[in-house]
Every structure is written in structure tokens, then in C-alpha cells.
Amino acid sequence: MQAPVDAHGLTLKQYLVQTVVPAAKQIKSTHVTLETKLDVPFEAGLLEFSDASRKMENLAIREEDELNIAYAKSQV
């Protein structure tokens, strides 16, 4: 039973590393660029984008925490 649990945990961790982490880095880079080249008519849309990005980041962090908890419980 341990092998499938470990494999699933590894799959979820790889998913986070391959999708969420690069997206978060791109978003951070975009925010830096926007601070220097912000076009006022797009500000409202960018704020929505920022809020959605933060929500996605928080969700990813929660999922990772849940994964870590599940993995720790499986080690017992």
C-alpha cells in the first residue's frame, strides 16, 4: 500500500513543481513589469488578474500542505 501512496504523492509534487511554481514565477515577473509600465485603462483588469493569482497561489499552498499531511500520515 505504501508504494501507491508514495507514487501519488510524488505525482502531485511534480505537478506543483511543473505547473504552479513556473506560473507563480511568471506572475511575480509580470507584477514587476507592470509597476514600471502600467497603462491606466487596463488597471482594473490587472487588479482582477492579481487577485485571481493570489487565490490560485493560496489554493496551491493549501493543496501542498494537505499533500504533506497525507504523506506524513501514511508514514505512520
C-alpha positions as CSV (number, residue, x, y, z in Angstrom):
1,M,0.0,0.0,0.0
2,Q,2.9,2.3,0.7
3,A,4.2,2.3,-2.9
4,P,1.0,3.6,-4.5
5,V,0.7,6.4,-1.8
6,D,4.3,7.4,-2.4
7,A,3.8,7.4,-6.1
8,H,0.7,9.5,-5.9
9,G,2.4,12.0,-3.6
10,L,5.3,12.2,-6.0
11,T,2.9,12.8,-8.9
12,L,1.2,15.6,-7.1
13,K,4.5,17.2,-6.1
14,Q,5.8,17.0,-9.7
15,Y,2.5,18.6,-10.8
16,L,3.1,21.5,-8.4
17,V,6.7,21.9,-9.5
18,Q,5.9,21.8,-13.2
19,T,2.8,23.9,-13.3
20,V,2.2,26.1,-10.3
21,V,5.8,27.2,-9.5
22,P,6.6,28.4,-13.0
23,A,3.2,30.2,-13.2
24,A,3.9,31.9,-9.8
25,K,7.3,33.0,-11.0
26,Q,5.8,34.4,-14.2
27,I,3.2,36.3,-12.3
28,K,5.8,37.8,-10.0
29,S,7.8,38.9,-13.0
30,T,4.7,40.3,-14.6
31,H,3.9,42.3,-11.5
32,V,7.4,43.9,-11.5
33,T,7.0,44.8,-15.2
34,L,3.5,46.3,-14.5
35,E,4.9,48.5,-11.8
36,T,7.1,50.3,-14.3
37,K,4.9,50.2,-17.4
38,L,1.3,50.3,-16.1
39,D,-1.3,51.5,-18.6
40,V,-4.2,53.1,-16.6
41,P,-7.1,51.7,-18.8
42,F,-6.0,48.1,-18.0
43,E,-5.6,48.7,-14.3
44,A,-8.9,47.2,-13.3
45,G,-8.3,44.0,-15.3
46,L,-4.8,43.7,-13.9
47,L,-6.1,44.0,-10.4
48,E,-8.6,41.2,-11.1
49,F,-5.7,39.2,-12.5
50,S,-3.7,39.8,-9.4
51,D,-6.5,38.8,-7.1
52,A,-7.1,35.6,-9.1
53,S,-3.3,34.9,-9.0
54,R,-3.2,35.2,-5.2
55,K,-6.2,32.9,-4.9
56,M,-4.5,30.3,-7.1
57,E,-1.3,30.6,-5.1
58,N,-3.2,30.2,-1.8
59,L,-5.0,27.2,-3.2
60,A,-1.7,25.6,-4.4
61,I,-0.2,26.2,-0.9
62,R,-3.2,24.6,0.8
63,E,-3.0,21.6,-1.6
64,E,0.7,21.2,-0.9
65,D,0.0,21.4,2.8
66,E,-2.7,18.7,2.5
67,L,-0.4,16.6,0.5
68,N,2.3,16.9,3.1
69,I,-0.1,16.0,5.9
70,A,-1.4,13.0,4.0
71,Y,2.1,11.9,3.3
72,A,3.1,12.2,6.9
73,K,0.0,10.2,8.0
74,S,0.9,7.5,5.5
75,Q,4.4,7.2,7.1
76,V,2.9,6.1,10.4
